[in-house]
Amino acid sequence: MASLAMTGGAFAFFLLAPLAGYPLEFRQALRIFQIVFPVFFGYLGSATHFVFKAPARPKIVPNPALFGILVRGPLFIFAIASVIALIAFGWSNRRAAPPGTGMGIEDLATVISGALGLLAVTTGVVTAYLFAVDRKH
């Protein structure tokens, strides 16, 4: 749910940022939106699957301490990396910034894509484990 909420927040931010005065043109926002959009729908699909077919949780978690880090760590890294990248982009592209010194949209896209990739791979593995089907019918 946290992954869905975070990508949903990014989804909303990039659609509303140009309207709110953030130094991002609408076409640039759509460039980032194209990165976030499929991942958001992937998480939405996982959540929908859970609602309609809530499996029993695994009885044994291999290493509870590491499992917690694996779940929370990527959420934290995604949030921090995204916020820092958005602050850096906004600050370096503000009106008072020297021309031509701002962070480029491709750089912002790279950071968002990398952070989102980390979140997606770890969430995907955890989801696969939690939704595992018992083959002993």
Secondary structure as the mmCIF struct_conf table of DSSP 4:
data_model
#
loop_
_struct_conf.conf_type_id
_struct_conf.id
_struct_conf.beg_label_comp_id
_struct_conf.beg_label_asym_id
_struct_conf.beg_label_seq_id
_struct_conf.end_label_comp_id
_struct_conf.end_label_asym_id
_struct_conf.end_label_seq_id
HELX_RH_AL_P HELX_RH_AL_P1 ALA A 2 LEU A 16
TURN_TY1_P TURN_TY1_P1 ALA A 17 GLY A 21
BEND BEND1 PRO A 23 PRO A 23
HELX_RH_AL_P HELX_RH_AL_P2 PHE A 26 PHE A 52
BEND BEND2 LYS A 53 LYS A 53
HELX_LH_PP_P HELX_LH_PP_P1 PRO A 55 PRO A 58
BEND BEND3 LYS A 59 LYS A 59
BEND BEND4 PRO A 62 PRO A 62
HELX_RH_AL_P HELX_RH_AL_P3 PRO A 64 SER A 92
TURN_TY1_P TURN_TY1_P2 ASN A 93 ASN A 93
BEND BEND5 ARG A 94 ARG A 94
TURN_TY1_P TURN_TY1_P3 ARG A 95 ALA A 96
BEND BEND6 ALA A 97 ALA A 97
HELX_LH_PP_P HELX_LH_PP_P2 PRO A 98 PRO A 98
TURN_TY1_P TURN_TY1_P4 PRO A 99 GLY A 100
BEND BEND7 GLY A 102 GLY A 102
HELX_LH_PP_P HELX_LH_PP_P3 MET A 103 GLY A 104
HELX_RH_AL_P HELX_RH_AL_P4 ILE A 105 LEU A 130
TURN_TY1_P TURN_TY1_P5 PHE A 131 PHE A 131
HELX_LH_PP_P HELX_LH_PP_P4 ALA A 132 ASP A 134
#
